[in-house]
Amino acid sequence: IQPIPMLEVVHRTHTAHHPDPIDPRPSERGISVYYTDLVYGNVSFAIIADRHWKSGPERLDIIVGETGDGEAPTYINPKYDSPDLQLLGQRQEDFLRQWGQDWQGHELKAVLSQTVFAGISTHQPLPDRYLKYDFDSSGWPASARNRAIDIMRESKALHICGDTHLGTLSQYGVHEQRDSNWAFCTPAIAAGWPRWWRPDDLGLPYQHRPSHGLAQTGEYLDSFGNKIYVYAVGNPLVSKAENRYIEAHEKGSGFGFITFDTDAKTYTIEAFRFLVDAANASQDDQFSGWPVTIHQQENMGKNRLS
């Protein structure tokens, strides 16, 4: 939609502080790239772009915001996936594969990208407006999503992302439920376009609800057929507040915090609500289901958190 010079301004504004890209060659259309890695504090971070090479909806017969109207929520439409569609693109897949096998100078790994590799939203921007297909998510295209996770699994990395305006903690499944990495999609600091995850209200089948018993959690298939285990979700309220800070709080705004313990090889993940008293923060200031500590091995589907 935007001309390439505008994209270059955006890239330079948001990524100029990054380490140099692993491979600085621009993409075929002449757009700069920034995927790279950063080792800091005994942790290696892979920085990737899950929108740069992602196939556009024009590749299929799709009307964004309307496609799926009239379909049953449980129906997985085979027309919306194809092996030739891309998510990360070949260059980033090759980079992730090599990075996942390189353990020099660090004990833990994390992947940073735009958004979660699953369609963890059912309603937007109101809780009664069901939108079956959210092509903005990186759960689409499903085949490319599964290929990326198969590569990422070997790194035992936590996937850290955002952008859905909905905080979630989930574990990916490819060949079976919960066989792959955990993903923390942080709450947006200012959720202007709220999303909800309400599979139970749609009658979507689930299995193995976590031991905390919270609604809208457990093993599901998203609308693209992806296997996901949703452990926690920060669904918003419909705000009627006049004060914009209270409105942001009620709409699910907040922020994430992760403690990397490279000795114990664990990640402690917290999701705080927007109006938090930082000096006296307590568990009540977090969204339901957090905090959570997962072990590195869980990112390969082993030693599962209940």
C-alpha positions, 0 to 999 in steps of 0.5 A: 500500500505504501511506496518503498521509500516510505517503508524504508523510513519505517524500517530505519526508524524502528530498527536502526538500533539493531545489530547489523542484519545477518544478510543485508541484501534487500528483498527482490523489490528492493526493500531493506531487511533487518533479520539478525541475532543479538546475544545479551545477558547469556541469552540469544535473541533471533530478530525476525520479520513475520510480515516482510515475506508473508504472502498477501491475501490477494494470492487467494480469493479473500476479502479481509474482514468478510471472508468466512461469513456464514461458515461454521466456526469449526469448519477448516476451509482448505482453500485458505492454505497452500504449500507455496504461500510464505510466512517467513520466507526462505532466507529467514527460515534458513537463518532460524535453522542455523541460529537454532543450532548455534549455542556459542556464548549463551544458555537460553534462546528467544525469538522476537517477531511481530505477532503470534503464529496462531489465530488467537482471536475470535471477535473484534472490535466488539465482543459480539462481532465474530470474525472467523479469519484474521489474516493479520495473524501469523497463523496464516498461511498455516503450512508456512506457519507449521514449517516455521515452528518445526524449524524453531522447535529445535532452538528451544526458544520462547517466542515473544511477540505482540501486535494482536492487542490481546495478551496471550500465553500459548503453546504451539502444536504442529504434528500433535498438540503441545509438541512445540514452542511456547509463545508470549504475545504481550498485551498492547500498551494502548489497545485501540482496536480490541480483540477477544478470544471467546472459543467457548462461547462459539462452542469450539471443542477443546481438551485438557483445560489447564489446572487453573480452570480458567474459561477460554483456555485449553487445546483448540484448533484455530480457524486456520486449523492450527493446533494451539494450547491457550494457557492464559488470555487477557480478554478486555472489557467494553469500556465506557470510561471517559478518562482515556487511561481508565479506558485503555486499562479496561480495553486490555492494555498492559505490558509484559515482563520476562525474567530469564534465569540462565542457571535454571534455564527458565522463563518467568512470564508476567502480564501486567494490566495498564494501571499498575502501581509499579512500586507496589505491584502484586499478582492482582495487578496481572491478567488472570493466568499469569505469572507463569514459569516454563522450562527451556525443555517445554519449548520442545514439547517436553516436561509439560506445564499442567 
